[in-house]
Structures are given as structure tokens and as C-alpha cells.
Amino acid sequence: MNAHPVKAWGMGARQQLNGKSGEIWDNFAIEFQYANGVRLHSYCGQVNRAWSSVSEAAAGSTGVAEMHDGRNFIKPAGGQMWRPTGITEDNGYVTSIVT
């Protein structure tokens, strides 16, 4: 999938920004569709609460992967879970894996 999506559908809302101006939404959901039929779903929410999470997950016909909160792993369908080693920082946006 070395291509941009060919379609996208989405929705969002402003619920907790207390009168701040501009194009700032505090939650949204988007579905992307690629030329080969693959669909990707993206959800984001900024809600005042006692906990927070920045996380990513992928699920497909050949397995799953999660990259967040120290639970970084890839698990092929019917296979053994693999966890990367040599992670220099547990942040999915700046993680460096040493192979």
C-alpha cells in the first residue's frame, strides 16, 4: 500500500473546547479506502479525563499489531507473537528499533 487513499469519509465534533476559535475539533472518525479495496479506520478524541492514551493498532486477515503503552507487538494469525527488542524510547512517534 504505497499509495494515498482514493476515498475518505469522516465526521467530527467540538464538545470541550469552550469557545476557542478556528478549525479545532476534539473528536473525529475517518474511514479511508485504497484502490485495492483495503479500508483503514482512524479515530481520535480529546476528552478531559483522569487517563490518557496515544495508541495505534492494526488488524488484518494475516494478523494484528499494537504499538502503544509499552505493549508493542506483532502477532501473525496462527503464529507466535513477536515483540521488538532494542527500543530506545517507548513512544510510537519517535521509537527507534535496533535490529
Protein Blocks (a to p, Z undefined) as FASTA:
>chain_A
ZZcdfbdcdddddfklgopacjddfbdcdddddfkopacdddddddddfbdcdddddddf
kbccddeehiaccddehiacdddehiabdcfklpccdZZ
